[in-house]
Amino acid sequence: MRYLFIAVFCLLFQFVLQGQDSTTIATEKQQQRLESAGKALDLGLEKHDASPRLGKGIRVLFYNTENLFHPENDSLKRDDDFTPRGLKGWSYYRYNQKLSNIYKVIMAVGGWEPPAIIGFCEVENKKTLDDVVNQTPLKKFGYEVIHEESPDRRGIDVGLIYRPEKFQYISHEAINVTFPFDSSLKTRDILHVKGIVLGKDTLSVFVNHWPSRWGGQAKSEPKRTYVASLVRKEIDKLYAANPNAKVVVLGDLNDYSDNISLTEVLQAKGDMDDIQEGQLYNYMSELGKNWQLGSHKYKGHWGTLDHIIVSEPLLHDIRPNHLKASQLGGQIFAARFLLSEDPQYLGLQPFRTYAGPRFLGGFSDHLPIYIDLFYNE
């Protein structure tokens, strides 16, 4: 009987060891997958220059913040989920944590010098942007806020903040979107901001958040092509007044670089060598060809719905003391702290604030994108 007990014990012990070995192997394989995914996303950081611009240029950032709502309920908006008693349990503690996370993103992207211009989407109101620049350590940099309330039914808008010593404000306008095929549809305004970069060259910045793909690509595409036509119309006005107009289009456009809203309507091309006078160049076109890199991830696939698009003079103007896009081009800031493990589709994904109603405490479901603009010497 004693020998039988010993034999059973040995078998159980062997099973335990085998289980531990299997767990160790599974953990090692998981770690290898994460490391492989991280190396692929490091492509989005290989050109990141953290050094200060030292008065020679500026960094322009765009960030979809993923529902930056103020916890106070607004009876005129569909913001009930993002209130303390709402489905999301959106408390002031969580709100302040979100503000802190946005501050960390801005400083990380900027390196030794915070970006001069930052475009945002998915912000509820001016209060949220005021809190970003005044209730975080960003306060010491003196950012100013530009925001206009839009008619979006969810209550989310676009906005822009800037450092006055780097970008001298001239004017701004909110371009309202009224769809001719359905006037009842409401969406975000297009924010057009004009200013002077470091006291020399004038720059126009368009901040966008085009209609979503809700209902499918085919059904929703006409909305985005119409908004694209409005942006193109405004850019044509700038070109008509000045053929050397310096323009940057930023935004979550909810379309990819090869969709007709961008290629045919906005006329944003993906081949830099083929850009002619009056055309636009989309930096995300080239970046989007890498299936392992993107500004967001949907059902396991990385993609670039966020875009940085520039006017032709920002590519080809070689005159001294005139603004030009950096040769490093537009970039996706895929820092590891902005990513979390993707348990369903493997690899990594943006570290979100929420997954459905579940609070994760992350940053956003999108990664920030940016570009540097420098003066020719």
Secondary structure, DSSP 8 states (H G I E B T S, - for coil): -HHHHHHHHHHHHHHHHHHHHHHHHHHHHHHHHHHHHHHHHGGGTTT---S--TTSEEEEEEEEEEEE--SS--TTSS-GGGSTTSTT---HHHHHHHHHHHHHHHHHHHTTS--SEEEEEEE--HHHHHHHHHSSGGGGGT-EEEE-----TT--EEEEEE-TTTEEEEEEEEE----TT-TT-----EEEEEEEETTTEEEEEEEEE----TT-HHHHHHHHHHHHHHHHHHHHHHHHH-TT--EEEEEE-SS-TTSHIIIIIS-EES-GGG--TT-EEETHHHHTT-TT--SEEETTEEE--EEEEEETHHHH--STT-EEE-TT--EE---GGGEEE-TTTSSEEE--SEETTEE---S-SS--EEEEEEE--
